Amino acid sequence: MDNPNNPTENENITKKRELSILEALIPVFALIIMLGFNVLVVYGDLALDGSNQFILLLGGAVAAIVGYFNKVKFDTMIDEVAKNIQSTAGAILILLMVGALAGTWLISGIIPTMIYYGLQILNPTIFLAATVVICSVISVATGSSWTTSATVGIALIGIADALGIPLGMTAGAILSGAYFGDKMSPLSDTTNLAPAMAGTDLFTHIKYMAITTVPTIIVTILAFIIIGLNLETTGSTDTSSILNAINHSFNISPWLFLIPAIVIFLIVRKTSPLIALLIGTLLGAIAAIIAQPEIVLSISGAEKLNFVNAYRGIMDSITIGASINTESEALNDLFSSSGMQGMLGTIWLIICAMVFGGIMDAIGALARISKALLNLFQTVFGLFASTVFSCLALNFTASDQYLAIVVPGKMFAKAYRDKGLAPENLSRTLEDSGTVTSVLIPWNTCGAYHSGVLGVPVASYAIYCFFNYLSPFMTLLFAAFRIKIRELSTNEVETA
């Protein structure tokens, strides 16, 4: 029998009291309200410069207050935060290495070579489908839908206008391709963020995501081929000035494709992502010295290329980034990399998200929300559907694709484990619904940005963003028929 006079026993009983669903949701509602105000009213596109990160800390503070009234010790919360941050150490290192690889692949000419050959597949008879392919290649090479839209996207809009092709269709094709790369490129911050939130690794996430992404992009390209074949165009697609600018600034060679091929080979051979990216970075550095010595010299700011100056040019491109000026103003933004330094904002976001998630874990809020979701959605399909809905809701309310990945990622991770589902199921669903749908919402940072850059209203292009709105349907289709839904093994369940 319990002793009512024993304070230790009473304290343990109090600490184990389960939160009500309303108490568990208080920090989530507070976070959404604060983020909505921060993005919609105050900062807009600049919210990711730091204010959203601090809002996540404030959300953690609200969760800590709920925990305080539920007799959860502060040290317990901090310990859980530390465990959460520790669990993302691999993802943070990969992010830094991705920034390093982007730097050397730019100055070595690898990324420009991808773009150079990608632009040459443009064909007037299948302009829209070719636009999807071009933007897919460039966004995979750069890892950025925003950069793709602001550079080649603008050029393609100008070509479409000259040909008399509706700009809404063209913008839809541009963004379909751009977000394919935003999802699939290891250089993309969202592609790194989603597995970090779900608890899997980068390349497992990419390979598993290809299961739904490849069919979606194929359907998208076929749709644009059908539309394009029924459109009448006039004029020609002249990209000679852009190609000449690339050729004048870089020594373009198909031999540079050997380096991405080696990295892909290492990934297929299940080499550690950090090792594969490090080898890709070092090979890119060697290629830069061999193929683009003038660029390395210009980055170093020296007049003569020697070992010290070459070292400085390479090291600067890896750490603080590099910008290559060309004869085309449209290409200058594209040929710019922030190196490892450019990844610090995303790392900052991850750390602050881990603070929020850790405290929510410590006070039992995530467990309570997960339990409610599992009671509400008894099937695997229901869990996937609730994840998709949550990502869409956050894109609408918080107006930011990163938060549409971070918050559901932390909230649903335990629910997927409890269902015996591998974390890559969650990371794939986060990208299929959180990353790609942000551009379809006018007041979302992504929708506002792309609409402004391309000069096409969201309402005009949204219906043609086939890839973006088919992606969540594809992930639900696979969930409904239990296609490629990986379950945790017995050993994984025991260690989860």
N, C-alpha and C positions, 0 to 999 in steps of 0.2 A: 504494500500500500504506500502511496506517495505521502510524504510528510509535509503538511501544509506549513510547518514552521521552518522548513528548509529553504532558504532563499535561492540556493543554487538550482534546485530542482524547479522552483517556480520560474526562475529566470530562463531556464532552458525551454520550459513549456511556452513562455511568452515569445521567445525568439523564434520558435517554430510555427507561430501562428501564420496561417496563409493569408496573404493580402486578398482583399476583395477585388473583383475585376475592375471596379471603378478606381480603387486606390492604385492598382497597377497601371491604369491608363492615364492617370494624372500627369506623370512626366511626359508621356507621348503627346498628349493634347497640348501641354505647355510648350513643348519643343516645336510642334507644328505652328502654333500661334506666333511664337517668337520668330521662327524662320520666315513665316509669311510676311510679317511686318518688316523684317530686316531686308528681305529681297524685294518685295513689291512696293514698299513705301519709301525706303531709305536708299539702299545701295544698288539695286538692280544687278547688272552684270558684274559689278565690282564686289559682290558679296563674298566671292570665294577668295578674295585677297586676304581674308583673315576674320571678318566679322562672323561669318557662318561657323567658323571653327570655335569662336568664343561662345556662340549661341549653344553649341553642343555641350560646352562646359557648363553653361547655365542650366541646360536641361539635366545634366548630371547633378547639379546642385539641388534642383527640384526633387530629383529621385532620392538624393541623400536626405532631404527633409522628410520625405515619406518614410524612408528607412529609419530615421531617428525616432519618429513617433511609433514605429513598429519595433523599437528596442534593438535595432541592428547597430552593432558597434562601428565606429568610424574606421578603426583599423581593419575590420573585416571588409569594408568597402574598398579601402585602398589596396588590400591584398588582392582582391578580385580584379581591380584595375590593372595592377602589376602583371597578373597572369594573362590578362587580355592583351596588353601591350607586348608582352613576351611572345605571345602566339603569332604576332604579326611581324616578328623580326625578319623572317625569311622574305616576306612580301616587301618589306621596306628595303632590304638589300637588293632585291630584284628590281625595284623601282629605280634605285640609284644606278644600277648597272644598265637598265634600259636607257636612262638619260645619257650615260657614257657612250653606249652603242650608237645612239642617235647622232651624237656629236661626230664620231669618227666615220660613220657611214655617210654623213653629209659631206665632210671635207675630202673624203676619199673619192667621191663621185658616185657612190653606190646608189644613193637615193636619186640624184639627178639622172642617172642612167635609167633607172626604173621609170621615171617620169618621161624621159626622152622617147623611149620605145613605146611607152603606153600611149602617148599622144599620137603616134603614127598609125594606130589602128583606127583612127577616126575616119568614118565613111559616110558621105552625105545620105546614102540610101537607108542606112540604119543609124542615123544620128543619135536618137534617144537611147537605143541599146548600147551604142558605142560610148555614150556619155556615162552610162552606169559603169561600164567596164573601166573606162579611164579613171573615173573618180574612185572606183574600188581599188585599182592598182596604186594610185597616189595616196589614198588614205591608209592603205596597208603599209606602204613605205614610210609614211610620216607618222601614223598613229593619231592623226588629228582630223576630225570632220570640219572643224572650224577653219583650219588652214586651207584645207582642200576647197572649201566653199569660197573663201576670200581670195583665192588665187586663180586656179584653173576654173573654178565655178563661175567666176565673173567673166572669164574669157569665153566660156561655153555659152553663157547667157547672151553675150554680144554676138556670137556666131548664130545662135538660134534666132535672135531678133533680125539679123540680116537675111536669114533663110525664110522668115515668116512662120517659124514654128512657135506655137503658144508658149509663153514664158513660164506659165504654171506647170506645163508638162515637163519643160526642160529643168526647172528647179526641182521638181519631184524626182527626176532621173538623177540629177546631181546629188541630192541628199540621200537617195536610196544607196548609191554607190559610196558616198562619203561615210554613211553610218555602218555600212558593211565593214569598212576598215576600222571604224571606231570600236566596233565589237570584236573584231578578229585579230587586230594587230597587237603583237606583244609590246609595241611602243606606246599603245594607248593607255591613258591613265585609268579609264573606266574598266578596261580589260584586266588591269592589275588590281583595281579596287574591289571588283566583285568577288574574286576568289579569296581575297584577304578577309572580306566580311563573312563569307560562307565557311571558310576553314579548309580550303583546298589549295593546290598550287597552280601557278600560272598556266603551264603547258597542259596539265590535265584538264583545266578549265577550257582552254582553247580547243583542244581535240574533242571534248564532249560537246562544246557549243557548236562545232561544225555540223553535228548531226541534225540540228534544226536550221542552222544558218545557211548551209549550202542549198538545201531544197528551196528555201525562201528566196535566195538571190537568183536561182535558176528560174523560178516562177516569175520573178520581177523582170528579168531580162527578156523572157518570152513575151510577157505582157507589153513591154516597150517595143519589141520587134513587131508585134501585131499592130500596135498603134502607129509606129513609124512607117510601116508599109502602106498604110492607108492615108498618109499625109503627103501633100504636094509641097515640094520645096524648090526654091530657086537660089541661084548663086552657088558658091563653093565654100568649103570649110578650110580656110587658110590659116594654118598654124605655123607657117614657115618662119615668121618673126620670132615666135617663142622658141622653136627648135634651134634657130640660129643663135639666139641668146644663150641657150643652154650649151650649145656646142662651142661657143666662143669663150665661155667661162670655165668649162670643165673639159678634160680629156675623156670623152665618152668611149667606152669600150665594153662589148659584151663579156669580156673576161672578168669584169667586176662582179658579174652574177655568180661567180664561183664562191664568193664569200657567203652570200645568203644561202647558197646551196649547201655549203659545209655546215652552217648553223642548223638548217632544216634537217640535214642528215643526223647531226648530233641529237637533235630533239627526238627524231624518229627512233634513234637507238636508245632513248630513255636516259640520256645524259642529264645530270643535274642542271636545272635551268640556269643557276648561277655560273656554272662552268661553261655552258654553251654560250651564254651572253658575254662572259669574259673573253672567251676565245674569239667570238665575233667582233668584240671591241678591239682586241689586239690585232687581229687580221685587218680590220678597217684602218687602224693606225699605220700598219705597214704599207697597205695599199695607198694610203694618202701620201706617204713619202715617195713612193714609186711613181704613182699616176698623177698626183696633183702637187708637186713640190712648190709651185708658185703660190698656191693657196695656203699651204702650211707656212710658208715664209711670210705671207701677208698677215696671217693671224698672229704670228710671233712679233710682228712689228719691227723686224730686223731687216737689214739690207742684204745679208749673205746667209745662205743656208748651210749651217754646220750642225753638229750633233746637239749642241746646247739649244740653238734656235729651233731646230726640228722638235726637240723634246718639249720646249715651251709651247710651240704651236699646237702639238698634239694634246698636251696636258690641258691647255686652255679650252680646247674644243670639248674635251671630256668633262671638265669640271664646271666651267662657267658658260660654255657654249661658243658658238661662232655664227657670224652672218656673212654671206657671200653676196656681194653686189654684182648684178648682171646688167645687160643692156635693156632688160625689160623690168619696169617698175612692178608689174604684176607678179614677177617671180621672186623679187627680193624678200618678201615676207615668207614665201614658201621655203627658200633656201636659208633658213635661220633655225638655229637650235639653241636651247638654253642649257644643254648638258645636264649634269647631275643636279645643278642648282635649280633647274626648272622643275624638278620632281619634288622639291621641298614643300610646296603648297599642298600637294596630294598627300605627302607623308604627314604633314601637320594635320590634315583633315582626318586621316586614319587614326592618329594618336588621340585626337579629341573624341572621335567616334568610339574608340575603345574605352575612354573614360566614361562616357555616357552608358555604353553597353555594360561595362564592368560593374558600375553601381547598380544598374537595373538588374544585373545577375545577382549581385550580393543581397539585395533587398527582396529577391524572389519575384520581381515584377515580370521578367521575361518568362519565367517558368509558369507563372499564373496566366499570362497572355497565351502562351503556347498551349496550356491545358484547355483554355477556353476555345482556342481555335480547333484543337483536336476533338473537342466535344461537339463543336459546331459543324466541323467538316470531318465526317467519319471516314471518308475515302481519300485515297491518294490524289485523285483528281481535284477534290475539294480543297486540299492543301495547296496544290499548284494554282488553282483559281484564286484562292485568297491572297497568294503572293502576288499574282499579276494585278489583282484589284488594288492591293496596297501600294504597289509601285506606281500605278496609274494615278491613284488618289494623291500621292505625294508629289508627283509631277504637276498635278493641277493645283494643289494647295501650297506646297513649299516652293514650287516654281524652279526646281533645280534638279538636274539628273543625278548629281552626285549623292544628294540626300535621298533620292528615290532608290538608290542602291544601298546606302549606308544604313538607314533606319530599318527597312524591311529585312536587310541582311542580318542585322543583330537580333531582330525580333523573332525571325523565323528559324534561325539556325537550330535551336533546341527542338522545335517542332518536327523538323526533318529528321533529326537524329532519333527522336522518339518513335517516328514511323519506320525507322530502320532504313532510311534513304541516305545515300552517299551525298556529301556536301556539294559535289559538282552539279547535282540536280538543282540545288538552290542557286548557285552562282550562275548557271545557264539561264534560269528563269529570271533572275535579276536583270541580266543584260537583255534578254528577249523582250522584257516589258518595261524596264526602267530606263535603260540607255537610249533605245531607239525611238520611244514615243515622246520624248521631251521636245523634239522639234515640231511636233504637231500641235503644240499649245502656244497660242500667241503671246501669253504673258510669262511663259517659261523663259529662262535666260537663253536657252538654245533656240527656241522659236523666234524670240525677239532678235537675236543676233543674226541668224541666217536670213530672216526676212529682210532685215536692214541691209545686210551685205549684198544679197542678190537683187534687192529692189523688187521683190515679189511678195505680196501679202500671204500670210499663212493660209488663209482661206482659199487662195488660188492654187497653191501647190500641194496642200495636205492630201487631197483626193488622189494625187498621182505619186505620193510617197508609198508605193506598194510595199516595198521592203519593210518600212517602218511600222505600218499597221498590220501587215501579215505576220510579223514575227511573234507577237503575243498569241495570235490564233494558232500558229504552228506549234508553239510550246504546249498549248492546251490540247491540241490534237494528239500530240505524242503522249501526253499524260493520260488522256482519255482511253487510248488504246494500249497503254503500258508499253510503248515502243522505246527501247533504249533508256529505261528508267533503272539506273543501277542501284542495287540495294547493298547495304553494308554487310560485309562478311561477319561471321561469328567473332573473329578476333578484333575486327574494327568496332563492333558493337561494344565489346568488353573494354576497349581502350578509349572509346568516345567519351 
